[in-house]
């Protein structure tokens, strides 16, 4: 199977991280190597995909915390695996607990505090971005865990690029013009850049931020894309965890 890693996270032996691609087990259209039960794929196939991906990361499936993503600003602190009912960001200070984000165009952001040993996984589509879920996750890290900006290592994973993300005219009133390009009465929105700027505005050093320039929409051989493939799109999983034996 194919999955992406982060060069920033790879510097820390205690961190486990991977973002699944649509390539694996020679899975065929329309779902390919899919990690979601909610798109119409066979449950047995999805379970096999998940188990194989977690095994590749040396994680047990039962140790990965998932969430029902609802495009919100809900941030949950968790201490064990299983499934959160509804949220779009997870935080834990527990070792050997993986935090999973499901994605197929939306922006996934992963954070590791190298001093306090805390991790976070965030799903930020346009709604979550408008609600500043990344900002709210950071402030929870600061206020509840005593995290400092200089200690946070952040990875913004592949998502849909601005030139491929057309939104309605009403978005002109929702986001700053610096993130919008007008086209034929509509706009092109740069969700990833907004979240990058939120990290920077919270004083996280630039050297601590890695932002992928890969577009989920354009890279049809590698990534799932709801905007490109519609209801038949599969989903990727991005998972971050801290090893307990380091």
Secondary structure, 3 states (H helix, E strand, C coil): CCEECCCCHHHCCCEEEEEECCCCCCCCCCCCCCCCCCCCCCHHHHHHHHHHHHHHCCCCHHHEEEECCCCCCCEEECCCCEEECCCCEEEECCCCCEEEEEECCCEEEEEEECCCCEEEEEEECHHHHHCCHHHHHHHHHHHHHCCCHHHEEEEECCECCHHHCEECHHHHHCCCHHHEEEECCEEEECHHHHHHHHHHHCCCCHHHEEECCCECCCCCCCCCCHHHHHHHCCCEEEEEEECCCC
